[in-house]
Amino acid sequence: MHDVNILDELPIETGAFYVMDRGYVDFERLYRFTLNAAFFVTRSKTNLRLQRRYSHPVDKSTGVISDTR
């Protein structure tokens, strides 16, 4: 079984944050997190094509690099 398939089995807890590697970037599967009011953080794949919608200022002294959506 490929690692990303575990997202189909993972119970999603409302309000929880899930941190995962880029191997788990599968937007159909990750949409379940949105539907369950949970959050995910992942690194993007090098071939990901996206367009930033907006950004918020951040205090970089906290370790956060950016807040972009």
Z-matrix of the N, CA and C atoms (Angstrom, degrees):
N
C 1 1.449
C 2 1.530 1 108.20
N 3 1.310 2 116.73 1 133.47
C 4 1.464 3 121.62 2 175.93
C 5 1.524 4 108.73 3 -72.35
N 6 1.316 5 116.87 4 147.14
C 7 1.471 6 121.89 5 -176.20
C 8 1.525 7 113.47 6 -53.95
N 9 1.332 8 118.05 7 -40.61
C 10 1.463 9 120.63 8 -175.90
C 11 1.532 10 112.10 9 -61.73
N 12 1.306 11 118.07 10 -24.49
C 13 1.468 12 121.02 11 -179.29
C 14 1.517 13 112.67 12 -65.22
N 15 1.326 14 117.70 13 -20.06
C 16 1.466 15 119.88 14 178.96
C 17 1.528 16 111.10 15 -64.68
N 18 1.329 17 117.49 16 -21.76
C 19 1.469 18 119.82 17 177.69
C 20 1.521 19 111.71 18 -61.85
N 21 1.331 20 116.91 19 -26.09
C 22 1.468 21 120.61 20 177.30
C 23 1.528 22 111.17 21 -71.13
N 24 1.327 23 117.25 22 -25.99
C 25 1.462 24 122.74 23 -176.22
C 26 1.526 25 112.92 24 -97.66
N 27 1.319 26 116.68 25 -17.92
C 28 1.461 27 121.96 26 -173.35
C 29 1.521 28 111.90 27 -70.30
N 30 1.337 29 117.99 28 123.22
C 31 1.468 30 119.09 29 174.29
C 32 1.530 31 108.73 30 -72.95
N 33 1.309 32 117.21 31 132.37
C 34 1.467 33 121.69 32 -175.96
C 35 1.517 34 108.84 33 -103.74
N 36 1.325 35 115.66 34 123.46
C 37 1.459 36 122.11 35 -178.82
C 38 1.522 37 109.78 36 -96.67
N 39 1.312 38 117.53 37 127.06
C 40 1.458 39 122.91 38 178.69
C 41 1.524 40 110.91 39 -55.29
N 42 1.338 41 115.92 40 131.13
C 43 1.461 42 121.63 41 177.79
C 44 1.512 43 114.94 42 83.63
N 45 1.320 44 117.92 43 -5.92
C 46 1.463 45 121.27 44 -178.18
C 47 1.525 46 110.76 45 -81.07
N 48 1.322 47 115.77 46 155.64
C 49 1.461 48 123.01 47 174.44
C 50 1.516 49 108.11 48 -109.26
N 51 1.319 50 117.00 49 132.67
C 52 1.465 51 123.12 50 178.88
C 53 1.520 52 107.78 51 -117.56
N 54 1.315 53 116.52 52 125.17
C 55 1.457 54 122.64 53 -179.21
C 56 1.522 55 107.13 54 -110.56
N 57 1.333 56 116.53 55 125.23
C 58 1.466 57 119.77 56 -176.38
C 59 1.513 58 111.56 57 -144.19
N 60 1.296 59 115.30 58 164.62
C 61 1.452 60 122.43 59 -178.89
C 62 1.525 61 110.34 60 -80.63
N 63 1.316 62 115.76 61 168.13
C 64 1.470 63 120.80 62 -176.79
C 65 1.528 64 113.69 63 -64.02
N 66 1.304 65 117.79 64 -16.59
C 67 1.466 66 120.71 65 177.13
C 68 1.520 67 112.59 66 -64.93
N 69 1.322 68 117.13 67 -13.54
C 70 1.460 69 121.90 68 -178.37
C 71 1.525 70 112.53 69 -101.18
N 72 1.312 71 117.78 70 11.85
C 73 1.463 72 120.44 71 178.93
C 74 1.527 73 108.50 72 -77.03
N 75 1.293 74 114.72 73 100.11
C 76 1.462 75 123.83 74 176.13
C 77 1.529 76 104.16 75 -146.12
N 78 1.324 77 116.46 76 97.65
C 79 1.455 78 120.88 77 -169.03
C 80 1.518 79 113.59 78 -63.54
N 81 1.314 80 118.16 79 -28.88
C 82 1.467 81 119.06 80 174.96
C 83 1.515 82 110.30 81 -62.81
N 84 1.318 83 116.34 82 -45.87
C 85 1.461 84 120.39 83 179.61
C 86 1.525 85 111.03 84 -70.80
N 87 1.326 86 118.06 85 -40.39
C 88 1.466 87 120.99 86 -177.60
C 89 1.524 88 112.26 87 -68.57
N 90 1.322 89 117.47 88 -22.22
C 91 1.462 90 120.65 89 178.13
C 92 1.529 91 111.34 90 -60.93
N 93 1.330 92 117.54 91 -26.11
C 94 1.467 93 121.08 92 176.86
C 95 1.529 94 110.86 93 -59.06
N 96 1.331 95 117.34 94 -31.98
C 97 1.463 96 120.48 95 178.67
C 98 1.529 97 109.58 96 -64.69
N 99 1.321 98 116.59 97 -43.11
C 100 1.459 99 121.05 98 178.14
C 101 1.529 100 110.44 99 -63.05
N 102 1.306 101 116.82 100 -44.77
C 103 1.468 102 121.03 101 -179.88
C 104 1.523 103 111.78 102 -62.52
N 105 1.338 104 117.10 103 -27.55
C 106 1.460 105 121.89 104 -179.10
C 107 1.528 106 112.83 105 -100.05
N 108 1.340 107 116.93 106 14.59
C 109 1.469 108 122.78 107 178.52
C 110 1.524 109 112.25 108 55.89
N 111 1.335 110 115.94 109 38.22
C 112 1.462 111 122.70 110 175.06
C 113 1.527 112 107.29 111 -114.59
N 114 1.322 113 116.27 112 173.20
C 115 1.457 114 121.44 113 -175.22
C 116 1.518 115 110.10 114 -128.76
N 117 1.329 116 115.99 115 150.72
C 118 1.461 117 119.36 116 174.81
C 119 1.515 118 109.55 117 -133.24
N 120 1.321 119 114.58 118 148.78
C 121 1.459 120 122.90 119 176.74
C 122 1.515 121 106.41 120 -127.25
N 123 1.310 122 116.79 121 129.41
C 124 1.460 123 120.84 122 179.22
C 125 1.517 124 109.89 123 -149.51
N 126 1.297 125 115.91 124 157.60
C 127 1.462 126 119.99 125 172.16
C 128 1.524 127 107.06 126 -82.83
N 129 1.314 128 115.91 127 150.60
C 130 1.464 129 118.35 128 -178.82
C 131 1.521 130 110.52 129 -88.15
N 132 1.300 131 114.83 130 154.04
C 133 1.465 132 120.72 131 174.03
C 134 1.525 133 108.31 132 -73.76
N 135 1.322 134 116.86 133 155.69
C 136 1.464 135 120.34 134 -176.64
C 137 1.526 136 112.38 135 -65.92
N 138 1.329 137 118.14 136 -26.09
C 139 1.470 138 120.75 137 -178.15
C 140 1.526 139 113.11 138 -96.30
N 141 1.326 140 117.83 139 12.20
C 142 1.467 141 121.11 140 -179.64
C 143 1.525 142 110.45 141 -71.40
N 144 1.308 143 116.16 142 127.19
C 145 1.465 144 121.25 143 176.90
C 146 1.521 145 107.73 144 -103.41
N 147 1.322 146 116.02 145 120.32
C 148 1.458 147 119.55 146 -179.46
C 149 1.513 148 109.59 147 -145.93
N 150 1.317 149 114.50 148 166.49
C 151 1.458 150 121.89 149 177.33
C 152 1.522 151 107.75 150 -133.64
N 153 1.332 152 116.88 151 127.13
C 154 1.462 153 121.96 152 -179.43
C 155 1.527 154 109.31 153 -68.22
N 156 1.307 155 116.94 154 134.05
C 157 1.465 156 121.50 155 177.34
C 158 1.516 157 110.42 156 -89.00
N 159 1.335 158 117.30 157 -47.45
C 160 1.456 159 121.47 158 177.12
C 161 1.522 160 109.44 159 -164.26
N 162 1.320 161 116.43 160 164.22
C 163 1.456 162 122.85 161 179.68
C 164 1.522 163 109.54 162 -132.13
N 165 1.318 164 115.02 163 155.22
C 166 1.462 165 122.24 164 175.52
C 167 1.520 166 108.54 165 -118.84
N 168 1.327 167 117.87 166 145.80
C 169 1.464 168 119.07 167 176.03
C 170 1.533 169 110.13 168 -66.49
N 171 1.334 170 116.44 169 146.93
C 172 1.463 171 121.28 170 179.04
C 173 1.522 172 110.43 171 -130.76
N 174 1.302 173 116.35 172 156.14
C 175 1.461 174 122.94 173 173.38
C 176 1.522 175 106.62 174 -89.44
N 177 1.323 176 117.11 175 100.37
C 178 1.462 177 121.32 176 -174.46
C 179 1.520 178 112.90 177 -66.84
N 180 1.327 179 117.50 178 -15.09
C 181 1.466 180 119.41 179 177.30
C 182 1.529 181 111.36 180 -69.24
N 183 1.341 182 117.63 181 -13.10
C 184 1.457 183 121.27 182 178.58
C 185 1.529 184 111.76 183 -85.11
N 186 1.344 185 116.51 184 -7.84
C 187 1.464 186 120.12 185 -177.92
C 188 1.525 187 113.15 186 99.00
N 189 1.330 188 117.28 187 -10.83
C 190 1.460 189 121.12 188 177.71
C 191 1.526 190 108.13 189 -77.88
N 192 1.319 191 117.59 190 129.68
C 193 1.460 192 122.18 191 -177.95
C 194 1.517 193 110.46 192 -87.08
N 195 1.342 194 116.84 193 -43.60
C 196 1.467 195 119.68 194 -179.61
C 197 1.524 196 109.72 195 -159.55
N 198 1.318 197 115.17 196 160.55
C 199 1.460 198 122.75 197 173.29
C 200 1.515 199 105.92 198 -127.73
N 201 1.310 200 115.50 199 92.65
C 202 1.458 201 122.40 200 -174.56
C 203 1.510 202 109.55 201 -122.68
N 204 1.314 203 115.90 202 138.77
C 205 1.459 204 120.94 203 177.24
C 206 1.488 205 110.40 204 -128.04
